Amino acid sequence: MVTTPGLPQYGAAIVVGLIALLSLKEVFSASEKWNKYLNNSFNMAIVPLLFSFVAIVVFNVIAIIRP
């Protein structure tokens, strides 16, 4: 079995974490405790996961296109 090093092996964890954080951000944004500091904290966690998700999608598309 051959695995490529890097992001694709952690793809499921990244997707689950991204979905969880986006869901929490949506729920908390409707509460009265929401403020710009909480928004910035969520963005600091979401942006790197979003970049990783995009990298995984690009990697998988290239793996499918390339024979």
PDB file with SEQRES, HELIX, SHEET and CRYST1 records, atoms N, CA, C and O in Angstrom:
SEQRES   1 A   67  MET VAL THR THR PRO GLY LEU PRO GLN TYR GLY ALA ALA          
SEQRES   2 A   67  ILE VAL VAL GLY LEU ILE ALA LEU LEU SER LEU LYS GLU          
SEQRES   3 A   67  VAL PHE SER ALA SER GLU LYS TRP ASN LYS TYR LEU ASN          
SEQRES   4 A   67  ASN SER PHE ASN MET ALA ILE VAL PRO LEU LEU PHE SER          
SEQRES   5 A   67  PHE VAL ALA ILE VAL VAL PHE ASN VAL ILE ALA ILE ILE          
SEQRES   6 A   67  ARG PRO                                                      
HELIX    1 AA1 LEU A    7  TYR A   10  5                                   4    
HELIX    2 AA2 GLY A   11  SER A   29  1                                  19    
HELIX    3 AA3 LYS A   36  ILE A   65  1                                  30    
CRYST1    1.000    1.000    1.000  90.00  90.00  90.00 P 1           1          
ATOM      1  N   MET A   1       0.838  -1.172   0.000  1.00  0.00           N  
ATOM      2  CA  MET A   1       0.000   0.000   0.000  1.00  0.00           C  
ATOM      3  C   MET A   1       0.887   1.242   0.000  1.00  0.00           C  
ATOM      4  O   MET A   1       1.836   1.344   0.778  1.00  0.00           O  
ATOM      5  N   VAL A   2       0.567   2.168  -0.873  1.00  0.00           N  
ATOM      6  CA  VAL A   2       1.355   3.382  -1.001  1.00  0.00           C  
ATOM      7  C   VAL A   2       0.492   4.567  -0.578  1.00  0.00           C  
ATOM      8  O   VAL A   2      -0.632   4.738  -1.051  1.00  0.00           O  
ATOM      9  N   THR A   3       1.033   5.370   0.310  1.00  0.00           N  
ATOM     10  CA  THR A   3       0.342   6.599   0.701  1.00  0.00           C  
ATOM     11  C   THR A   3       1.237   7.778   0.387  1.00  0.00           C  
ATOM     12  O   THR A   3       2.458   7.715   0.535  1.00  0.00           O  
ATOM     13  N   THR A   4       0.613   8.839  -0.042  1.00  0.00           N  
ATOM     14  CA  THR A   4       1.381  10.043  -0.330  1.00  0.00           C  
ATOM     15  C   THR A   4       1.445  10.892   0.929  1.00  0.00           C  
ATOM     16  O   THR A   4       0.447  11.028   1.637  1.00  0.00           O  
ATOM     17  N   PRO A   5       2.605  11.462   1.214  1.00  0.00           N  
ATOM     18  CA  PRO A   5       2.714  12.290   2.417  1.00  0.00           C  
ATOM     19  C   PRO A   5       1.972  13.609   2.231  1.00  0.00           C  
ATOM     20  O   PRO A   5       1.839  14.111   1.115  1.00  0.00           O  
ATOM     21  N   GLY A   6       1.504  14.143   3.311  1.00  0.00           N  
ATOM     22  CA  GLY A   6       0.878  15.453   3.239  1.00  0.00           C  
ATOM     23  C   GLY A   6      -0.564  15.463   3.691  1.00  0.00           C  
ATOM     24  O   GLY A   6      -0.988  14.644   4.506  1.00  0.00           O  
ATOM     25  N   LEU A   7      -1.305  16.405   3.144  1.00  0.00           N  
ATOM     26  CA  LEU A   7      -2.660  16.681   3.602  1.00  0.00           C  
ATOM     27  C   LEU A   7      -3.700  15.597   3.339  1.00  0.00           C  
ATOM     28  O   LEU A   7      -4.570  15.409   4.190  1.00  0.00           O  
ATOM     29  N   PRO A   8      -3.673  14.879   2.236  1.00  0.00           N  
ATOM     30  CA  PRO A   8      -4.785  13.966   1.946  1.00  0.00           C  
ATOM     31  C   PRO A   8      -5.041  12.904   3.010  1.00  0.00           C  
ATOM     32  O   PRO A   8      -6.180  12.460   3.159  1.00  0.00           O  
ATOM     33  N   GLN A   9      -4.035  12.490   3.744  1.00  0.00           N  
ATOM     34  CA  GLN A   9      -4.258  11.467   4.754  1.00  0.00           C  
ATOM     35  C   GLN A   9      -5.031  12.001   5.954  1.00  0.00           C  
ATOM     36  O   GLN A   9      -5.594  11.215   6.715  1.00  0.00           O  
ATOM     37  N   TYR A  10      -5.073  13.303   6.138  1.00  0.00           N  
ATOM     38  CA  TYR A  10      -5.825  13.913   7.229  1.00  0.00           C  
ATOM     39  C   TYR A  10      -7.092  14.603   6.730  1.00  0.00           C  
ATOM     40  O   TYR A  10      -7.678  15.426   7.434  1.00  0.00           O  
ATOM     41  N   GLY A  11      -7.500  14.270   5.541  1.00  0.00           N  
ATOM     42  CA  GLY A  11      -8.643  14.935   4.913  1.00  0.00           C  
ATOM     43  C   GLY A  11      -9.923  14.820   5.706  1.00  0.00           C  
ATOM     44  O   GLY A  11     -10.648  15.805   5.848  1.00  0.00           O  
ATOM     45  N   ALA A  12     -10.220  13.648   6.224  1.00  0.00           N  
ATOM     46  CA  ALA A  12     -11.464  13.456   6.969  1.00  0.00           C  
ATOM     47  C   ALA A  12     -11.477  14.302   8.241  1.00  0.00           C  
ATOM     48  O   ALA A  12     -12.498  14.903   8.576  1.00  0.00           O  
ATOM     49  N   ALA A  13     -10.368  14.351   8.936  1.00  0.00           N  
ATOM     50  CA  ALA A  13     -10.297  15.148  10.169  1.00  0.00           C  
ATOM     51  C   ALA A  13     -10.448  16.637   9.863  1.00  0.00           C  
ATOM     52  O   ALA A  13     -11.098  17.362  10.616  1.00  0.00           O  
ATOM     53  N   ILE A  14      -9.859  17.089   8.774  1.00  0.00           N  
ATOM     54  CA  ILE A  14      -9.957  18.498   8.401  1.00  0.00           C  
ATOM     55  C   ILE A  14     -11.387  18.858   8.031  1.00  0.00           C  
ATOM     56  O   ILE A  14     -11.893  19.908   8.428  1.00  0.00           O  
ATOM     57  N   VAL A  15     -12.039  17.981   7.266  1.00  0.00           N  
ATOM     58  CA  VAL A  15     -13.422  18.250   6.867  1.00  0.00           C  
ATOM     59  C   VAL A  15     -14.348  18.266   8.082  1.00  0.00           C  
ATOM     60  O   VAL A  15     -15.200  19.147   8.199  1.00  0.00           O  
ATOM     61  N   VAL A  16     -14.191  17.304   8.978  1.00  0.00           N  
ATOM     62  CA  VAL A  16     -15.030  17.253  10.179  1.00  0.00           C  
ATOM     63  C   VAL A  16     -14.792  18.488  11.049  1.00  0.00           C  
ATOM     64  O   VAL A  16     -15.745  19.092  11.542  1.00  0.00           O  
ATOM     65  N   GLY A  17     -13.542  18.861  11.236  1.00  0.00           N  
ATOM     66  CA  GLY A  17     -13.229  20.050  12.027  1.00  0.00           C  
ATOM     67  C   GLY A  17     -13.778  21.324  11.403  1.00  0.00           C  
ATOM     68  O   GLY A  17     -14.291  22.195  12.105  1.00  0.00           O  
ATOM     69  N   LEU A  18     -13.669  21.430  10.090  1.00  0.00           N  
ATOM     70  CA  LEU A  18     -14.174  22.610   9.394  1.00  0.00           C  
ATOM     71  C   LEU A  18     -15.689  22.704   9.515  1.00  0.00           C  
ATOM     72  O   LEU A  18     -16.224  23.781   9.781  1.00  0.00           O  
ATOM     73  N   ILE A  19     -16.384  21.585   9.322  1.00  0.00           N  
ATOM     74  CA  ILE A  19     -17.845  21.584   9.450  1.00  0.00           C  
ATOM     75  C   ILE A  19     -18.266  21.929  10.875  1.00  0.00           C  
ATOM     76  O   ILE A  19     -19.203  22.700  11.083  1.00  0.00           O  
ATOM     77  N   ALA A  20     -17.573  21.358  11.850  1.00  0.00           N  
ATOM     78  CA  ALA A  20     -17.902  21.640  13.251  1.00  0.00           C  
ATOM     79  C   ALA A  20     -17.699  23.119  13.590  1.00  0.00           C  
ATOM     80  O   ALA A  20     -18.558  23.736  14.221  1.00  0.00           O  
ATOM     81  N   LEU A  21     -16.584  23.676  13.179  1.00  0.00           N  
ATOM     82  CA  LEU A  21     -16.322  25.090  13.487  1.00  0.00           C  
ATOM     83  C   LEU A  21     -17.289  26.024  12.763  1.00  0.00           C  
ATOM     84  O   LEU A  21     -17.743  27.014  13.338  1.00  0.00           O  
ATOM     85  N   LEU A  22     -17.605  25.717  11.509  1.00  0.00           N  
ATOM     86  CA  LEU A  22     -18.561  26.554  10.789  1.00  0.00           C  
ATOM     87  C   LEU A  22     -19.948  26.469  11.416  1.00  0.00           C  
ATOM     88  O   LEU A  22     -20.665  27.467  11.484  1.00  0.00           O  
ATOM     89  N   SER A  23     -20.324  25.279  11.875  1.00  0.00           N  
ATOM     90  CA  SER A  23     -21.623  25.115  12.542  1.00  0.00           C  
ATOM     91  C   SER A  23     -21.659  25.891  13.863  1.00  0.00           C  
ATOM     92  O   SER A  23     -22.627  26.593  14.156  1.00  0.00           O  
ATOM     93  N   LEU A  24     -20.595  25.754  14.649  1.00  0.00           N  
ATOM     94  CA  LEU A  24     -20.526  26.493  15.912  1.00  0.00           C  
ATOM     95  C   LEU A  24     -20.555  28.002  15.692  1.00  0.00           C  
ATOM     96  O   LEU A  24     -21.197  28.738  16.442  1.00  0.00           O  
ATOM     97  N   LYS A  25     -19.858  28.448  14.666  1.00  0.00           N  
ATOM     98  CA  LYS A  25     -19.847  29.885  14.379  1.00  0.00           C  
ATOM     99  C   LYS A  25     -21.246  30.366  14.019  1.00  0.00           C  
ATOM    100  O   LYS A  25     -21.660  31.445  14.442  1.00  0.00           O  
ATOM    101  N   GLU A  26     -21.970  29.579  13.249  1.00  0.00           N  
ATOM    102  CA  GLU A  26     -23.330  29.950  12.871  1.00  0.00           C  
ATOM    103  C   GLU A  26     -24.253  30.000  14.089  1.00  0.00           C  
ATOM    104  O   GLU A  26     -25.060  30.919  14.224  1.00  0.00           O  
ATOM    105  N   VAL A  27     -24.130  29.010  14.971  1.00  0.00           N  
ATOM    106  CA  VAL A  27     -24.973  28.977  16.167  1.00  0.00           C  
ATOM    107  C   VAL A  27     -24.631  30.130  17.105  1.00  0.00           C  
ATOM    108  O   VAL A  27     -25.525  30.815  17.602  1.00  0.00           O  
ATOM    109  N   PHE A  28     -23.350  30.343  17.346  1.00  0.00           N  
ATOM    110  CA  PHE A  28     -22.945  31.405  18.259  1.00  0.00           C  
ATOM    111  C   PHE A  28     -23.247  32.800  17.711  1.00  0.00           C  
ATOM    112  O   PHE A  28     -23.493  33.726  18.484  1.00  0.00           O  
ATOM    113  N   SER A  29     -23.232  32.958  16.392  1.00  0.00           N  
ATOM    114  CA  SER A  29     -23.496  34.279  15.831  1.00  0.00           C  
ATOM    115  C   SER A  29     -24.935  34.725  16.089  1.00  0.00           C  
ATOM    116  O   SER A  29     -25.230  35.919  16.036  1.00  0.00           O  
ATOM    117  N   ALA A  30     -25.824  33.782  16.365  1.00  0.00           N  
ATOM    118  CA  ALA A  30     -27.213  34.131  16.669  1.00  0.00           C  
ATOM    119  C   ALA A  30     -27.428  34.407  18.159  1.00  0.00           C  
ATOM    120  O   ALA A  30     -28.510  34.846  18.547  1.00  0.00           O  
ATOM    121  N   SER A  31     -26.429  34.161  18.991  1.00  0.00           N  
ATOM    122  CA  SER A  31     -26.598  34.351  20.423  1.00  0.00           C  
ATOM    123  C   SER A  31     -26.221  35.782  20.822  1.00  0.00           C  
ATOM    124  O   SER A  31     -25.649  36.540  20.040  1.00  0.00           O  
ATOM    125  N   GLU A  32     -26.556  36.111  22.043  1.00  0.00           N  
ATOM    126  CA  GLU A  32     -26.243  37.454  22.529  1.00  0.00           C  
ATOM    127  C   GLU A  32     -24.787  37.598  22.964  1.00  0.00           C  
ATOM    128  O   GLU A  32     -24.328  38.717  23.196  1.00  0.00           O  
ATOM    129  N   LYS A  33     -24.061  36.504  23.078  1.00  0.00           N  
ATOM    130  CA  LYS A  33     -22.651  36.531  23.487  1.00  0.00           C  
ATOM    131  C   LYS A  33     -21.699  36.833  22.320  1.00  0.00           C  
ATOM    132  O   LYS A  33     -20.497  36.995  22.529  1.00  0.00           O  
ATOM    133  N   TRP A  34     -22.224  36.907  21.119  1.00  0.00           N  
ATOM    134  CA  TRP A  34     -21.393  37.093  19.928  1.00  0.00           C  
ATOM    135  C   TRP A  34     -20.796  38.491  19.910  1.00  0.00           C  
ATOM    136  O   TRP A  34     -21.497  39.477  20.138  1.00  0.00           O  
ATOM    137  N   ASN A  35     -19.510  38.571  19.642  1.00  0.00           N  
ATOM    138  CA  ASN A  35     -18.855  39.870  19.488  1.00  0.00           C  
ATOM    139  C   ASN A  35     -17.716  39.727  18.487  1.00  0.00           C  
ATOM    140  O   ASN A  35     -17.462  38.634  17.981  1.00  0.00           O  
ATOM    141  N   LYS A  36     -17.041  40.815  18.204  1.00  0.00           N  
ATOM    142  CA  LYS A  36     -16.002  40.778  17.179  1.00  0.00           C  
ATOM    143  C   LYS A  36     -14.798  39.929  17.603  1.00  0.00           C  
ATOM    144  O   LYS A  36     -14.102  39.381  16.748  1.00  0.00           O  
ATOM    145  N   TYR A  37     -14.546  39.814  18.905  1.00  0.00           N  
ATOM    146  CA  TYR A  37     -13.422  39.016  19.376  1.00  0.00           C  
ATOM    147  C   TYR A  37     -13.689  37.521  19.184  1.00  0.00           C  
ATOM    148  O   TYR A  37     -12.800  36.756  18.812  1.00  0.00           O  
ATOM    149  N   LEU A  38     -14.921  37.134  19.445  1.00  0.00           N  
ATOM    150  CA  LEU A  38     -15.304  35.738  19.215  1.00  0.00           C  
ATOM    151  C   LEU A  38     -15.280  35.421  17.723  1.00  0.00           C  
ATOM    152  O   LEU A  38     -14.884  34.327  17.320  1.00  0.00           O  
ATOM    153  N   ASN A  39     -15.703  36.375  16.913  1.00  0.00           N  
ATOM    154  CA  ASN A  39     -15.662  36.208  15.467  1.00  0.00           C  
ATOM    155  C   ASN A  39     -14.221  36.032  14.985  1.00  0.00           C  
ATOM    156  O   ASN A  39     -13.940  35.159  14.163  1.00  0.00           O  
ATOM    157  N   ASN A  40     -13.319  36.855  15.492  1.00  0.00           N  
ATOM    158  CA  ASN A  40     -11.909  36.746  15.109  1.00  0.00           C  
ATOM    159  C   ASN A  40     -11.311  35.414  15.549  1.00  0.00           C  
ATOM    160  O   ASN A  40     -10.504  34.828  14.827  1.00  0.00           O  
ATOM    161  N   SER A  41     -11.694  34.938  16.713  1.00  0.00           N  
ATOM    162  CA  SER A  41     -11.190  33.655  17.202  1.00  0.00           C  
ATOM    163  C   SER A  41     -11.629  32.507  16.298  1.00  0.00           C  
ATOM    164  O   SER A  41     -10.836  31.625  15.968  1.00  0.00           O  
ATOM    165  N   PHE A  42     -12.886  32.530  15.907  1.00  0.00           N  
ATOM    166  CA  PHE A  42     -13.368  31.484  15.004  1.00  0.00           C  
ATOM    167  C   PHE A  42     -12.687  31.585  13.639  1.00  0.00           C  
ATOM    168  O   PHE A  42     -12.330  30.568  13.045  1.00  0.00           O  
ATOM    169  N   ASN A  43     -12.510  32.799  13.150  1.00  0.00           N  
ATOM    170  CA  ASN A  43     -11.854  32.963  11.855  1.00  0.00           C  
ATOM    171  C   ASN A  43     -10.411  32.464  11.891  1.00  0.00           C  
ATOM    172  O   ASN A  43      -9.924  31.901  10.911  1.00  0.00           O  
ATOM    173  N   MET A  44      -9.725  32.670  13.020  1.00  0.00           N  
ATOM    174  CA  MET A  44      -8.346  32.192  13.141  1.00  0.00           C  
ATOM    175  C   MET A  44      -8.272  30.668  13.065  1.00  0.00           C  
ATOM    176  O   MET A  44      -7.263  30.124  12.617  1.00  0.00           O  
ATOM    177  N   ALA A  45      -9.311  29.983  13.491  1.00  0.00           N  
ATOM    178  CA  ALA A  45      -9.327  28.527  13.430  1.00  0.00           C  
ATOM    179  C   ALA A  45      -9.858  28.024  12.086  1.00  0.00           C  
ATOM    180  O   ALA A  45      -9.432  26.971  11.610  1.00  0.00           O  
ATOM    181  N   ILE A  46     -10.774  28.759  11.477  1.00  0.00           N  
ATOM    182  CA  ILE A  46     -11.427  28.300  10.255  1.00  0.00           C  
ATOM    183  C   ILE A  46     -10.545  28.510   9.022  1.00  0.00           C  
ATOM    184  O   ILE A  46     -10.498  27.642   8.151  1.00  0.00           O  
ATOM    185  N   VAL A  47      -9.857  29.624   8.935  1.00  0.00           N  
ATOM    186  CA  VAL A  47      -9.089  29.954   7.725  1.00  0.00           C  
ATOM    187  C   VAL A  47      -8.012  28.909   7.406  1.00  0.00           C  
ATOM    188  O   VAL A  47      -7.931  28.494   6.251  1.00  0.00           O  
ATOM    189  N   PRO A  48      -7.192  28.465   8.342  1.00  0.00           N  
ATOM    190  CA  PRO A  48      -6.206  27.432   7.993  1.00  0.00           C  
ATOM    191  C   PRO A  48      -6.858  26.113   7.566  1.00  0.00           C  
ATOM    192  O   PRO A  48      -6.362  25.435   6.666  1.00  0.00           O  
ATOM    193  N   LEU A  49      -7.966  25.753   8.212  1.00  0.00           N  
ATOM    194  CA  LEU A  49      -8.671  24.536   7.801  1.00  0.00           C  
ATOM    195  C   LEU A  49      -9.264  24.688   6.408  1.00  0.00           C  
ATOM    196  O   LEU A  49      -9.297  23.730   5.635  1.00  0.00           O  
ATOM    197  N   LEU A  50      -9.730  25.884   6.089  1.00  0.00           N  
ATOM    198  CA  LEU A  50     -10.272  26.136   4.754  1.00  0.00           C  
ATOM    199  C   LEU A  50      -9.181  26.028   3.695  1.00  0.00           C  
ATOM    200  O   LEU A  50      -9.408  25.456   2.628  1.00  0.00           O  
ATOM    201  N   PHE A  51      -7.999  26.571   3.978  1.00  0.00           N  
ATOM    202  CA  PHE A  51      -6.875  26.439   3.049  1.00  0.00           C  
ATOM    203  C   PHE A  51      -6.476  24.976   2.869  1.00  0.00           C  
ATOM    204  O   PHE A  51      -6.181  24.540   1.756  1.00  0.00           O  
ATOM    205  N   SER A  52      -6.470  24.229   3.958  1.00  0.00           N  
ATOM    206  CA  SER A  52      -6.144  22.803   3.875  1.00  0.00           C  
ATOM    207  C   SER A  52      -7.188  22.051   3.063  1.00  0.00           C  
ATOM    208  O   SER A  52      -6.848  21.172   2.271  1.00  0.00           O  
ATOM    209  N   PHE A  53      -8.460  22.394   3.258  1.00  0.00           N  
ATOM    210  CA  PHE A  53      -9.535  21.760   2.499  1.00  0.00           C  
ATOM    211  C   PHE A  53      -9.374  22.028   1.007  1.00  0.00           C  
ATOM    212  O   PHE A  53      -9.515  21.114   0.194  1.00  0.00           O  
ATOM    213  N   VAL A  54      -9.081  23.264   0.645  1.00  0.00           N  
ATOM    214  CA  VAL A  54      -8.877  23.608  -0.762  1.00  0.00           C  
ATOM    215  C   VAL A  54      -7.673  22.846  -1.319  1.00  0.00           C  
ATOM    216  O   VAL A  54      -7.723  22.358  -2.447  1.00  0.00           O  
ATOM    217  N   ALA A  55      -6.605  22.741  -0.548  1.00  0.00           N  
ATOM    218  CA  ALA A  55      -5.424  21.998  -0.998  1.00  0.00           C  
ATOM    219  C   ALA A  55      -5.758  20.522  -1.226  1.00  0.00           C  
ATOM    220  O   ALA A  55      -5.277  19.922  -2.187  1.00  0.00           O  
ATOM    221  N   ILE A  56      -6.564  19.944  -0.364  1.00  0.00           N  
ATOM    222  CA  ILE A  56      -6.953  18.542  -0.516  1.00  0.00           C  
ATOM    223  C   ILE A  56      -7.799  18.353  -1.770  1.00  0.00           C  
ATOM    224  O   ILE A  56      -7.607  17.392  -2.515  1.00  0.00           O  
ATOM    225  N   VAL A  57      -8.735  19.272  -2.002  1.00  0.00           N  
ATOM    226  CA  VAL A  57      -9.578  19.177  -3.202  1.00  0.00           C  
ATOM    227  C   VAL A  57      -8.720  19.283  -4.454  1.00  0.00           C  
ATOM    228  O   VAL A  57      -8.886  18.500  -5.388  1.00  0.00           O  
ATOM    229  N   VAL A  58      -7.808  20.241  -4.480  1.00  0.00           N  
ATOM    230  CA  VAL A  58      -6.919  20.403  -5.640  1.00  0.00           C  
ATOM    231  C   VAL A  58      -6.067  19.158  -5.835  1.00  0.00           C  
ATOM    232  O   VAL A  58      -5.902  18.696  -6.965  1.00  0.00           O  
ATOM    233  N   PHE A  59      -5.523  18.608  -4.759  1.00  0.00           N  
ATOM    234  CA  PHE A  59      -4.698  17.407  -4.846  1.00  0.00           C  
ATOM    235  C   PHE A  59      -5.505  16.242  -5.421  1.00  0.00           C  
ATOM    236  O   PHE A  59      -5.015  15.516  -6.287  1.00  0.00           O  
ATOM    237  N   ASN A  60      -6.727  16.062  -4.950  1.00  0.00           N  
ATOM    238  CA  ASN A  60      -7.552  14.956  -5.435  1.00  0.00           C  
ATOM    239  C   ASN A  60      -7.965  15.143  -6.892  1.00  0.00           C  
ATOM    240  O   ASN A  60      -8.026  14.172  -7.646  1.00  0.00           O  
ATOM    241  N   VAL A  61      -8.246  16.367  -7.290  1.00  0.00           N  
ATOM    242  CA  VAL A  61      -8.585  16.623  -8.692  1.00  0.00           C  
ATOM    243  C   VAL A  61      -7.393  16.333  -9.585  1.00  0.00           C  
ATOM    244  O   VAL A  61      -7.544  15.728 -10.647  1.00  0.00           O  
ATOM    245  N   ILE A  62      -6.214  16.756  -9.168  1.00  0.00           N  
ATOM    246  CA  ILE A  62      -5.008  16.482  -9.955  1.00  0.00           C  
ATOM    247  C   ILE A  62      -4.741  14.976 -10.015  1.00  0.00           C  
ATOM    248  O   ILE A  62      -4.325  14.466 -11.055  1.00  0.00           O  
ATOM    249  N   ALA A  63      -4.975  14.265  -8.915  1.00  0.00           N  
ATOM    250  CA  ALA A  63      -4.765  12.812  -8.907  1.00  0.00           C  
ATOM    251  C   ALA A  63      -5.730  12.104  -9.837  1.00  0.00           C  
ATOM    252  O   ALA A  63      -5.382  11.079 -10.424  1.00  0.00           O  
ATOM    253  N   ILE A  64      -6.932  12.629  -9.981  1.00  0.00           N  
ATOM    254  CA  ILE A  64      -7.910  12.021 -10.884  1.00  0.00           C  
ATOM    255  C   ILE A  64      -7.581  12.336 -12.335  1.00  0.00           C  
ATOM    256  O   ILE A  64      -7.690  11.466 -13.199  1.00  0.00           O  
ATOM    257  N   ILE A  65      -7.180  13.569 -12.609  1.00  0.00           N  
ATOM    258  CA  ILE A  65      -6.889  13.982 -13.980  1.00  0.00           C  
ATOM    259  C   ILE A  65      -5.618  13.326 -14.500  1.00  0.00           C  
ATOM    260  O   ILE A  65      -5.570  12.870 -15.642  1.00  0.00           O  
ATOM    261  N   ARG A  66      -4.601  13.280 -13.668  1.00  0.00           N  
ATOM    262  CA  ARG A  66      -3.319  12.704 -14.077  1.00  0.00           C  
ATOM    263  C   ARG A  66      -3.424  11.176 -14.056  1.00  0.00           C  
ATOM    264  O   ARG A  66      -3.891  10.597 -13.075  1.00  0.00           O  
ATOM    265  N   PRO A  67      -2.990  10.527 -15.138  1.00  0.00           N  
ATOM    266  CA  PRO A  67      -3.118   9.039 -15.178  1.00  0.00           C  
ATOM    267  C   PRO A  67      -2.202   8.324 -14.245  1.00  0.00           C  
ATOM    268  O   PRO A  67      -2.216   7.095 -14.188  1.00  0.00           O  
TER     269      PRO A  67                                                      
END                                                                             
